[in-house]
Amino acid sequence: MVVLGQERVTAFISHATWRALRGSESRQQSLIDIYRENKSAIDAAVVRRVVGGGRQPVVLRVSDL
């Protein structure tokens, strides 16, 4: 969930996007760790989609990041 002004925006991330965020590293990472490492980029992508007129909830794709 991203707060934009006084509005809370729900966002979902596709499985392909999670894989792209994880990269090709062989180490095992939890989704929470991946989110924490990429929070700024994820939040910025959500804001761009909403400001650009995207519908909610936002579904992020690899191309959004």
C-alpha positions in Angstrom: 0.0 0.0 0.0 1.3 3.4 -1.0 0.0 6.7 0.5 -0.5 9.4 -2.1 -1.6 12.6 -0.5 -4.4 11.5 1.8 -5.3 8.5 -0.3 -4.1 4.9 0.2 -3.3 3.1 -3.0 -3.3 -0.7 -3.1 -0.8 -2.2 -5.5 0.0 -5.7 -6.7 3.2 -6.9 -8.3 3.1 -9.6 -10.9 5.2 -12.8 -10.5 7.4 -11.8 -13.4 8.1 -8.5 -11.8 9.1 -10.2 -8.5 11.5 -12.4 -10.5 13.0 -9.3 -12.3 13.5 -7.5 -9.0 15.2 -10.6 -7.6 17.6 -10.7 -10.5 19.7 -13.6 -11.6 21.4 -14.1 -8.3 21.2 -17.6 -7.0 20.7 -16.6 -3.4 17.3 -17.2 -1.8 15.5 -14.0 -0.8 12.1 -13.7 0.7 9.6 -11.5 -1.0 9.7 -9.2 2.0 13.4 -8.7 1.6 13.0 -8.0 -2.1 10.3 -5.5 -1.4 12.4 -3.7 1.3 15.4 -3.5 -1.1 13.2 -2.0 -3.9 10.6 -0.1 -1.9 11.5 3.3 -3.3 11.3 2.1 -6.9 8.1 0.2 -6.3 6.4 3.2 -4.6 7.6 5.6 -7.3 6.1 3.3 -10.0 2.8 3.2 -8.2 2.7 7.0 -7.9 3.5 7.3 -11.6 0.7 5.0 -12.6 -1.9 6.8 -10.4 -0.8 10.3 -11.4 -0.9 9.1 -15.0 -4.5 8.2 -14.7 -4.1 4.5 -13.9 -6.9 2.6 -12.4 -6.8 1.2 -8.9 -5.7 -1.2 -7.6 -2.4 -0.8 -9.4 -0.8 -3.9 -10.9 2.9 -3.3 -11.5 4.7 -5.0 -14.4 8.4 -5.2 -15.1 8.0 -2.3 -17.6 6.7 -0.1 -14.8 10.0 -0.3 -13.0 
